[in-house]
Amino acid sequence: MQQIGKLGRTGIAFTQSLGQSALLLWMALTAPPDRLSREFRRLVTQLYFIGVNSVLIVMLSGLFIGMVLALQGHTVLSRFGAVEALGQLVSLTLLRELGPVVAGLLFAGRAGSAITAELGFMKATEQLSALEMMGVDPLAHVLRPRFLAGLISMPILAQIFNAVAISSAWLVSTELLGIDSGSFWANMQQVVDFREDVVNGIIKAVVFGFVITWVALHEGYTAAPNTEGINRSTTRSVVIASLSVLALDFILTALMFGE
C-alpha cells in the first residue's frame, strides 16, 4: 500500500508541475506586448545569448560526429561491398535522427542550463520582484523573449550541425577512404527527399526547441532562491529536457517514418 501511495503522490506531483508549467508558458505568451522595438531588441539579445553562443559547440560536435560516422559507415558497408552507399547512409542518418537529436541534447546542456541558472539567479537576487514593483510584467519581459529565441535557434542550430557533419563526412570519405566525390554527392541527392527527410528533421528540431526551452523556463522560474535550489533546478532542467528529447524522438520517428 505504501508503494501504491508513493506512486500516486508522484503522479499527482507530476501532473501539478505539468499544469503549472503550461499555465506559466500560456501567461508569458499571452501577456500584453510592449512596444515592438523593445520586444525585437530583447528577442535579438536572447537570440545571441541562446543561439549564437551555442554555434561553436554545435559545429565542433558536428565536425567530429560526421568524421566518426563516415569511418564507421565505411567499415560496415565494406563488408557487403556497398561502399558507394556511404553518402546515403550519412545523409539520412544525420537529417532524420542524429542531427536534431544531438543538436537538441547539446542545446539542452548549453542553452537550457544557462536559461535556468539565469532565471534562478534573477529570482534569488529579487530582480523579478523588482520588475513587478515597477509595474513591469516579468513573464512578458523575461520569459517570452527567451522562449521565442529558443524556438527560433534550435532548428537553425540543427541545420548547422547537419551541414558541418555532412561536410566532414565527405572530407573523410574522399580524402581518407578514397571514395569518389561525385559518387558520394550523387548517391546522396538520389535518395534524400526534401519533404520527407529535411522538413521532418526541421519539425523535430522545432519540437525539441519548444520542449527544451519550456522546461528550462519552468525550472528557472520556480527554482528555490538560493545556491542549492538553483543548482538542483539546473541539473533537473538538463535531465528532464534530455530525456524528453529522446522520448519525443521515438514518438516523432514512429509518426513520420513508420509504416
Number of C-alpha atoms within 10 A of each C-alpha: 6 7 8 9 10 11 12 12 12 12 12 12 12 12 12 12 15 14 12 14 19 15 12 17 20 13 15 21 17 11 15 11 14 13 8 9 9 12 15 13 12 17 19 16 14 21 21 14 17 25 23 12 13 20 19 13 15 25 20 14 17 28 20 15 23 28 21 16 21 24 17 12 19 22 13 13 15 13 9 8 10 11 19 18 19 28 28 18 19 23 27 18 15 27 26 23 18 22 29 31 23 21 29 32 22 20 31 28 20 18 24 30 27 20 29 29 27 17 25 28 21 18 21 18 13 13 14 21 16 14 15 13 10 8 9 15 19 17 22 19 19 20 24 24 23 25 27 17 22 29 23 18 23 30 24 17 25 30 21 17 30 29 20 20 30 23 16 21 27 24 18 19 23 16 11 10 14 10 19 13 14 10 15 21 15 14 17 20 14 10 15 15 12 12 10 13 20 18 14 20 27 21 14 27 28 22 19 30 29 17 23 30 29 23 28 28 29 23 29 28 27 18 24 18 18 13 14 11 17 25 17 14 24 24 16 17 28 26 16 16 26 24 12 17 24 15 11 17 20 12 12 16 15 11 10 15 11 8 5
